Amino acid sequence: MPKTAKKTVAKRSAGHALAARKSALGKLPEWNLSDLYSGLDDPAIKRDLDRVDAECVDFETAYNGKLAAMAGGSDGGSALAAAVRRYEAIDDLMGRLGSYAGLVHAGDTLDPGCTKFYGDMQERMTAASTHLLFFTLELNRIDDAVLDAAMTEAALGHYRPWLEDVRRYRPYQLEDRVEQLFHEKSVTGYSAWNRQFDATIAKLRFKVLGKSLAIEPTLNLMQDRSGEKRKAAAQALAKTFAENVQDFALITNTLAKDKEISDRWRGFADIADARHLDNRVEREVVDALVAAVRAAYPRLSHRYYALKANWFGKKKLPHWDRNAPLPTVAQRTVGWTEAMDTVLTAYGAFSPKMAAIAERFFAERWIDAPVRPGKAPGAFAHPTTPSAHPYVLLNYQGKPRDVMTLAHELGHGVHQVLAAPNGPLMAPTPLTLAETASVFGEMLTFRKLLANTRDNKERKAMLAAKVEDMINTVVRQIAFYIFERAVHTERKNGELTAARIGELWLEVQRESLGPAIELKPGYETFWAYIPHFIHSPFYVYAYAFGDCLVNSLYAVYEHASEGFAERYLAMLAAGGTKHYSELLAPFGLDARDPGFWQSGLGVIERLIAELERLS
C-alpha cells in the first residue's frame, strides 16, 4: 500500500476512534456564561466598568482619611458599617466582571480576542481598585478599643469576622504609597508571568505515536490501558518540556524572586507564612501535617507502589506506570449521564439538599466539560461572586477518575453556593477548608460505588484507584510543598538553573514515591507544568490538609451519622466567618492534636491493607 494511502487509512481509523469515544461519552455540557454577561460585546460590560470606576473614586473621596474619626464618633458603628457595605457592593460588581473575564479566558486561552479582553479587564480592575487600597489600611490603623466599641453596634458587628481577618495583616502592611505601587505593578509583575505560563502551556504540543496532542489528552494517556501509549506519552511530555524548560525556569525564578521581595518588605519570617496567613492556619499545624505525612511515606506510597509493581510482575515500575490501570481489570468508558447520576445519587444518599444544589449545575449549565484546543487544562470550581453562582470547568474524558473529579469539583460548587449568603467579604473560605467539601464529595461517591460492588476484581480496582487518588492528594501534594520550599529557599541566593530545579524535583520525588517507582530520564522536567507553583505558591498543602480532615470527618460520620449531615452543611454554610478550629469543634476534632493527622493517614493505611488481603 502506498504511504499516502496508509496515512489516509490511519487518519480515518483515528477519526473513527475519536468519534466512537465521543459517542460513548454522550453530549458533554458547555457552560452558559450569560448569567454574568451575554458576550464580549455586551453593553452591560462597559456600563459596569464605568460604574466601577465612578464608585471607586466616589468611595475614596467619601472615606479616605476619615475612618478613625468616623469610628470614634457617636454613631461610629453605623457609619463604618455603611462604608463596609459600599465596599462590599463594589467588590461584588468587580467580582462579576473579573470572573467573566477569567472564565472566558479559561475557555480558550489561545483566542487573541479572549486574551486581550482578559488582559484589558485585569488592567481596568487593578486601576479601579487602587482607589480602594486605603480602606483596609486605614481600618488597621484604628485603635483596637475604638473598633471594638464600634463593633458593639449590630450593623458593624455583622462584619466582625471580616474585620478580624483584615486586622491579622496589620503587622505586614506597608505605607500606603508602597502598597499602591505593589498593587499597580502586579499587572506587569506576577500577573503577567501567570498569563505567560498559561499561554505557554496551552500552546505546547506533544507528539505521541504520530499524533500531535495538547497537554490534557497527553496527560490522560498516562492512565491508558496500553503500556505502549503510557510510555509514549511520558516520553513526549519529557521531550517537549525539555525543549521549553528554560522558559519555565525563567518564569519560576522570576515569580520566586517577586515573592521574596514582597515577603521581605512585609516582614514575613518564613517563605510560606503569607500563605498560612491567607489560610488562617498556624505554621506549627502545617509543619505537624508535613512531618506526619513525610514519616508515613514508607507506610503509604512506598508500600502501595511495591504492591502495585508486584501486580505488574515487576520489582519496579517506570514512572509512566505509576497511575496505570490494573493489568487484569477492564477499564470502561463512563458516559456523562452515568457520571452525573452516580455523583447525584451519592450526594442524595447523604443529603437531599446537597444533591439538589449539585443538580442545578447540570440543569442550569454551570459546567463546561469537553476537551477543546486552547481550553485551560485540569479542573476547577470558580465561585464568581455571591450575587451570581459558581461555574465548574472539567476536561472530561470518561475515565473513572474523571467521575471522581466531577464529584470533587461539585463539592466545591455546593460549598460555594451554601457560603454565598455570607456576602462577598465573608463567603470565601480559606484553602485549608475549601478542599474539605470537594474531598468529602469524592469520598461519598467512592463509598457509594464500593458498597454496590460485589466482584472482587472490580472492588480491588476501585480500592486501588482510591488509594492512588489519596496518595496523589496527600503524599504527592506534601512532596510538592517540600519541593516548593526548596526552590524558594535556594532562590534567595540567586537564580536556579533548569537543571538545578530538576535535581531538587528528583530528590523530593524519589523520597516520596519510594524504591518501587523508577524515575526514568526526562522525568526531571515534570515540575514544569504544575500550575499551582505558578498561580498559588504553597497552595498544595491544602489538599493534604483537606484529605486528612475529611478522613477524620468521615470516620465521625460512620460512627455517629445522626444529625451529621446537618452539622456538615452548617459548617460549609459558615464560609469564612469562623476559624477552622471552631468549625471542627462540633465534630470533636482538633487539628492541633498530633493524633489528628495520624487518624487521617490511618484511613489510607487501612485501604492499602485491604488491597493486600484481596491480592
N, C-alpha and C positions, 0 to 999 in steps of 0.2 A: 504494500500500500504506500503511495507517495506520502512524503512528510506532511504536505498541506492537508491531505485527506485525514491523516492521523490526528493532526491538530484539530481539524473540524469535528471529528468524532469525539475527541477528548473534551472539547468545549461543550459539545452537545450533551455529553454524559454529565459533565459538571453542572450544566444548566438544569438537566433533569433532576439531579441530586438536590440542587438548591430549591427547585420548585417543590420536590417531594417533602423537603424539610419544612418549608413554609406552609405547605398544606397540612402537615402533621401538627404544626403549632396552632393553626387556626388564625383567625383575624386578630392581629395584635392592636391594642388601642394606642392612639396618639392623643396627647393632651390637648385640651381646649383652653388656650390662654386668654380667650376673650372675656373671661371673668375679671381679668386685670385690664387688658386693652385689646382692641379688635385687630390691631396690626401696627407695624412700624409707622404708618402714616395716619394713625388715629389722631384726630384733632385734640382729643382729651389729653394726650401726652404733652403737647405744647401748653395746653391750659394748666395742667397740673404742675409742669415745670415752672411756668411763670408764677403760679400761686406759691410754690415752694420758695422761689427767690424772694418774693414780696414778703411772705410771712416770716422767713428767717431774718430779713433785715428789720422788719417791724418788731420782732421779738427781741432782737439785740437792742434796739432803740428803747424799748419799754423797760428792760430789766438790767442791762449791763451797768455794773457799778452800784446797783441799788438793793441787792438781795439781803445784805447784812442788816441794813436799816429797816427793810421790809420785815425781816424775821423778828426783829426786836420790837415792832410796833404792837399796838393793842390788838389788832386782828392779824398778827403775823402768820398764824397757821392758815387762815383762809386765803390770804393774799399769796402766800407761797404755793398753796395747793392750786390756785388758779393759774399760776405760772407753770407749774409742772404739767397741768392738763393741756395747756397750749403747746408745751414742748412735746408732750406725748402725741398730740394730734399731728404735729409736723413730722414726727418720727414715723407715724403710721403712713402718711402720704408718701414720704421718701422711701419707705419700705416697699410700697406698692410699685413705685417707679423702678427702684433698683432691682426688685425681684423679677419684674417683667424683663428687664434688660438681661439679667443673668440667665433666665430660663430660655430666652430666645437664643442667646449665645451658646448655651449648652446644647440646644437642639441642633445647631450647625456651627461649629467653631471655625469652619473654613469659608463660610459665606462672607464676602467682603462687606456687604450691607449690614449683616448682623454684627460683624466685628466692629465696624465703625460706630454703629448705634451703641453697642456696649461700651466702647471707649469714650464716646461723647457723653453718655449718661454718667459714667464714673466721674468725669471731669466736672459736669454740672452739679452732681451731688456733693462732690468734695468742696467745690467753690461755695455752694449754698450753705453747707453745714459748718463752714468756717465761722459764720456769724453766730453759731450756737455753741462754739467751743467754750466761751466764757462761763456758761451756765453751771456745768458740773464743777468747774474750777472754783467759781465763787461760792457754790454751795459748800464746798470743802473748806472754805476759809471762815465759815460761820462758826462761832463758838459752840462747843458741844451742848452746854447748858441752855443756850438760846434756842438751838434747834430742837433739843429735847422738849423744851417748853412749848414750842410751836407745834410739835407733833402730838400734843395732847388734844389739839383740835382734830376732830374725826376726819375731816376732809384731807388734811395732810398726813394724818396717821395711817390712812389707807396706803400711802406710798412708803411707809417705813421700810419694808424690805428692800426697795429700790434705793432709797436714800442711804441705808446702811451699807449696801453694796458699793455705792458710789464713794462713800467715805473710807472704804477699805483701801482705795487707791491714793489716799492723801499723802502717805509717805513717799510716793513715787511720782507725783505730779510736778511739773516744771513751771517755770514762769510763763505767763500767758503767751508772750510773743514766741517763745521757743515751741510751745505746744502748737501754736498756729503754723509755724514753719514745718514741724514734723507732719502735721495733718496735710498741708498743701503739697508737700514734697512726696507724699505717699503715692500720688498718681504717677509720678515719674520714677518712683523708687520701687518698693516691693510689689505694688500692684502691677506695675509694668512688667516686672520679671515673672510674676504669676501668669500674666497673659502670654508672655513669650514661651513659657513652659507648656501651657495648654496648646498653643498653636503648633509648637514643635512636635508634641506627642501626636496631635491629630493628623499631621502631615506624614508621619512615618509610615513606611510600607515594608512588609516583611514577606520575602519570597519563600513560600512553603510548598514544596513538591510541585513547582511550576506555576503556582498561583501567587498573585500579589495581594496581600491582605493588610487591613488596618490592624491596630493593636488588639482590639476586643476579640475578634474572631481568632486571632493568633493565640492569645492567652487561653481562649476557650479550648483550643486544640490540645493544650497541656492536660486536659481531663478526658481526652478522647480514648476510646477503647483500643485504638490501634497504637501499638508502641512505636511503629514507624512514624506516624503522624506526630506523636508527642515529642519524639527526638528531633524531627524536622522542624517543628515549631520552636523548640528550645534553641536550636542552632540558628534559626532565622532571627529570633529575638536577640541572641548574643551578637550576631553579625551586624545587625542594624544599630543596636545600642553602641557597639564598639565604634561604628562609623560616625556616631553623633555624640560620643561620650564627652568630648571636650566642651561641647555646648552645655551639656548637663552639669559638668563640673563647674563651668563658669557661673551658671545660674545658682548652683548650690553654694559656691564660695561667696557670691555677691549677697545672697539672702542671709547667709550665716553672719557675714560682716555687718550687714544692715541691722540685724537683730542685736549683735554685740554692741554696736554704737548706741542703740536705743536703751538696752539694758544698763549700760554703763552710765549714761546720762541720768537715767531714772533711779539708779542705785539698787538694782536687784542683785542680791548676793549670789544667786545660783542661776545657771543658764536656763533652767526650767521654771523658775519662780513666777515669771509672768503668766505662764500657762496655769500653774497651780492657783494663782490669784483669780484668774478668769474662771477656773473650775470650782472655786470656793472649797478647795481641799488643801489640807495641810501637807507640807513637804514630807514630814515623817510618815504620814499614812501612805503616800505614794512610794516612798523608799521601802516601807514594810511590804507592800504589794510586790515590788520588783524583786526584793530579796527572797520572798516566799516562792515566786514563780521560778526564779533562777535556780533555787535549791531543788525545785521539783522537776527540772529538766530530765534527769535520769528516770524518774518515775512516770513521766508523761511522754514527751516526744521521743526520747531515746528508746524507751520501752515499746512504744507503739510502732515506730518505724522498723525496729528489729523484727517485730511480729509481722509487719506488712512485707518486709523483704522475704521472710520465710514463706509467706503465701505465694510469692512470685518465684519461689525456688532459688533464691539468691541470698548471699550474705550481706550484700549492699545493693541499694537502689541508686541509679543515677538521678540527679536532681529533677530531671523531667518526668520521673515516675512517682514523685512524692505525692501527688494528688490523683494518680491514675485510678480508674475504677477497678474493683476487684476482678481478678482474671477469670473467675468461674461463674460470675453473675452477669446476666444480660442487662445492659443499660438501655432503657427505653426512653423515647422522647415523650415528655409530658406536655400535652397541649395546653393552651392558655385557659380554656374553660375549666379543665380539670384542676389546673393550678389555683385558679380563683376559688373554685368550690372547696378544694382541700383547705385552703387558708381560712376561708369564711366559716367552714364547719368547725374547725379547731377553735377559732376565736369565739364562735357562738356557744360551744360547749362550756367554755369558761365564763363568758358573759355575753348575753344577747345584746347589751348596749354597745359593747366593744365591737361586735360583729356588724351592728347597724351602722356605726361610724365608718368602719372599713369598707362596707358595701358602697358607700357614697363615692369612694374613689373610683370604683368601676362604673357605677351608674352615671356619674356626672363628668366623666372623662378628666379625671385628675391624674391620670397615669400616662406616661409615654414609654412604651415597651419595646418597639422594634430596634434592631441594629441598623444604623444608617451611616453612610460615609460622612465623616466630619462630626458626628454626634459625640458628645463627651463620653469617655469610657466609664465603666463602673456603674454605680447606682447611688442614688441619694433621695432623701425626702427633704424638700425645701419648705419651711413654714410660711414663706412670704410674709404676710402681716395679718394681725388678728381680724381686721375688717374684711379680709378675703378668706382664703383657705390654703392648705398645703398642696403641693404637687409632688409626685413621685416620678423619678427617672430610673428606668431599668434598661439593660441590654439583654432582653430575654431570648434565650436560645434553646429552651426546652430541656435543659439538664435538671436532674433532681435538685442540685444545688441552687439552680435559678428559682425553684419553688421556695427554698429557704430564704433566698434574697428577697423575694416578694413578701414573705411573712415578716422579714426583718424591717424592710422599708415601710410597710403598712403599720408596724408597731410604732415607728417614729411618727407616721402620719396621725394615728389615733392620739398619741401623746400631744402632738401639736394642736389638734382640734380641741382636746379637753382643756389644755392650758390657755387657749386663746382668750377666754373671758377675763383673764388677769390683765389684759391690755398689752400694748407694745413694749412697755418698760419691764413688766414682770412676768410675761408669758415665757420668754426664753429660759431654757433650763441649762445648767452647767453640763459640760460634756460628760462628766462622770455619771450623771443621772440620765442624760439624754440617750445613752446607749442602753439603759435598763429596759425601756419599753420595747425596743427593737429586738433585743436578745430574748426577752421574755416571749415575744410573739413567735420567734423561731422555736423556742422550747415547747410552746403549746402545740405548734404544728408538728414538730418531731414526735412528741409523746403520743399525739393522736394517731399518727401514721404507724408508729411502732405497736401501739395497742391493737391495731387492726391487722397486724402481720402475723401469720401462723407459720409460714415457710421459714425454716432455719437459715437457708441461704439468703433469702431476702432480708431477714432480720439482721444477719451478720453484715450485709452490705449497708443497711441503714445505720447500724451502730458505728460501722467504720466511717461512714460519711459524716456522722455527727461528731465523732471523736476528732476527725480531721478538721472539721469546722471549728471545734473548740480549741484545738491546738493552734490553728491559724489565728484565732481570736485572742487567745491568752499568751501562749508561748511566742508565737511569731511577732505579735504586737509589742510585747515586752522586749524582745530582741531588737525590734525596730527602734524602740525608745533608747536602748543601750547604744545602738549604732548612732543615733542622732546625737546623743550626749558626747560620744567620742569625736564625731565630726565637729560639733560646735566648740568643744573644749580645745581641740587641736587647732581650729581655725584662728583662735586668739593669737597664735604665734606666727601666723602667716598663711598664705594660700595653700590649699591641699591640691596636689596633682590628682588627676583622674585615677592614676594607678594607686595612689595612697588611699583614696576613698575606697577603691576596690579592695585593698588589703584589709581595711577596717571592716568592711562588709563581710568578707570571707571569715575573718576571725569570729565575728559575732554569730554568723550563720553556722559555722562548724560547732561552736559551743552549744547552740540552742537545738540544732537538728540531731546531733549525735553521730556516732560512727557508722550507723546503718545507711546514712544518706551520703552518697559520693558527689561532691561538688565538681562537676566536670569543667574543663576550660570554657571560658565565656561567661560563666555564672558571676564572675567578679563585676560585671556591669549591670546586674539586675537591680541594683539600687536606683538606677536612673529613672525608672518610670513611676515610682511610688509618689502619688500626688500629695499625700499628707505631709511629706517632708518639705514640700514647697508651699502649700497653701496654709497649713496649720502646724507649725513646728511643735513637736511634743504632744500633739493631739492623741497619738496612737495608744498611750497607756489607758485612755478612757475606755477602749474596747475591752481590755483585760479587766479593768475595774468593773465594768458593766456585766461582763460574763460571770465573774466570780460572785458578784452581788446577786445576779439572777439565779445562779445555782443555789445560793443560800435562801433566797426568797422562795424558790420552787420547793425546796425541802420543807419550808414552813407551810406552804400550800398543801403539800401531800399529807402532812401530819395534822393539819388543822384547817381544812378548806372552808369551814363555816364562816361566812362573813368576809372571807379573804378577798374576793373579787371587788367588793365594795371598798375595802380599805386600799386595795391596789389602785383602783380607778381614782380614788380621792388623792392618792399620792401623785398620780400623773396630773390631775387637775390643779395641783398646787403650783405647777410651773416653777418659776424661780422665786417664789415667795418664802421658801423655807430652806434651811441648811439641810444637807443630806442626812445629818445625824438625827434631826427632828423627823424627817420622813421615814427613816428606818426604825425609829423607836417603837411605833405601833406593832411592828413585826418581831420585836425582841432582838433586833440585830444591831451590832455596833462595829463599825469598820476599824475602830481603834483597838479592838480586841485582837491579839495575834492569832487567835483561833478562827477568826472570821475568814481570813484568806485560805487557811488550811481546809476549812469546811467546803468552800467553793471548789478548790482544787481536788478535794476528795471525790467529788461527783465525777470528774473526768477519770480519775483512777479506777473508780468502780465500773465505769463503762468499758475501760480497757480490760479489766479483769473478766468481765462478761464475755468480751470478744475472745479472750484466751480460752475460756471454757468452751465456747462454741467451736473453737479451732481444734 
